């Protein structure tokens, strides 16, 4: 028998909970210091108290405390383009070396030439086709190692920092606060499941089994040396966006979340599914309205709609009507990044 | 803050671990009393000790302690036919009422007539088509309720007991023993994921998020009353058998198991995947060689091959060659069922 209480708590609940088990952090200290006071912060604290107090009519048993978070635009920056697409672009030269016919396609020509304006004009269909060509064909362990290596050295164009520095500090605090209260935190992303898994534990404290994302089919076959490998195929098994989000949640968890956080039209169904459950359910959605500290985009602010992180006016209206909490980055977040 | 240590341990590790956390069960008491002494039991105990002793070169960190179990024929009886198929058959009359054209098909005629010989002769393709027609079209919560209600009252033909009584007592002890040592136990079944989830927690102590099975596609749309529902579609998203098992394991867990237990050709790839990992990996496979207490089938015993639980000679040879532990029900299990 080798069961270590501390190690176990740290594993499943993250550092904050281990701390809380070991000595109980003072209840007076603010668990969300990067959040400004206001309706959004109040809603979070009220929800957590109501669902974790055994005397509350809205108490939720530990096993059912599931919180789901979109990633791009919800946990980290998604502009000017999803990080996974930057990774896919970085792999284009070596893929074209093996498949020279791709260089004749417009999308690959734009990427290879480094023409930023042309790249920005690629359609979502073209981007996904580049993802399919560059991020499949290898075994899952090789892929994880390649993502890890790339993300360790790549830099974003605006802050010139590792992409993993561009996670939102208020959300890291929220993840920790939920976990300290017995919630299991899941990522539910339209991005590739295995891409996010390569860094989710280190960056968010979220282990691989709690990452739901777009899934590629896998084949199980011998590699060059005869060793059996799980190979990433180009077929998309689950497009974990829009209605694919409740679908992915059911397939991987089999429980309806009590808490969901998103930032775009791709998160609508996850929020609807969460809110349609009985008892206390909190849905939250971020408004990117801080062009100075982050980005400002989407028609909710009267700005032109964006290919990345679409937030149509109808979604805003639905949020108001259905009681989702809209979070203004500008007003609700005291600090956006840890490096500020 | 409302974190209860005991409740938490009971949730994630099951009752045995909570007990062990609370007071430490005596290390002298045998955790596997329904197993006879011998190479199989020795292999289990040796594996658990080696992977949980921090001083051992084969130590496995808590997060990586993943054990996967096939269900049919590994955790409970699969003869004369999978329980899920019995459930599907029970639904045929009401489905035919709604779709009378099905009554013209040979498979449905056999089922409706109650002709056991004809039913036994249905091909696996016919059986799966009946499953597709009878176990889809409703929302996931309705389906769970219907499985629960049926399995609460149905009886198996031989022992005249609830199917959930036909779980193997030695395996319940093994699941508890692994969990008490920090292993998370998963079911990885060719059966329907949501079928097994309806009773897995009550019967095996395995929560829904630790059940991987054959997955049907889901749509998210309004029901008759306008409420949004997750509807089970007929499209099979993942056939969680053979190579589908390592695939399902990767999609849901994203970690390679250290321990895997199966009983048929459908488990071969799961065992291969498990054993191909670095460090300590234990693969086990059950031989159904006890016709008196359970069933005896499969060519490994020189018996004709069976549609259910195929165990070809080549699989036995592979087990010997690759060091999988073959468990003889007759010799290794002192007691098979709790009701004995």
Interface residues (C-beta under 8 A of the other chain):
Chain A: X1 X2 X3 X4 X5 X7 X8 X11 X12 X13 X17 X20 X21 X24 X27 X52 X53 X54 X62 X63 X140 X180 X181 X182 X193 X194 X197 X207 X208 X209 X211 X215 X217 X218 X219 X220 X227 X228 X230 X237 X238 X243 X246 X247 X250 X251 X252 X253 X254 X255 X269 X272 X273 X276
Chain B: X1 X2 X3 X4 X5 X7 X8 X11 X12 X13 X17 X20 X21 X24 X27 X52 X53 X54 X62 X63 X140 X180 X181 X182 X193 X194 X197 X207 X208 X209 X211 X215 X217 X218 X219 X220 X227 X228 X230 X237 X238 X243 X246 X247 X250 X251 X252 X253 X254 X255 X269 X272 X273 X276
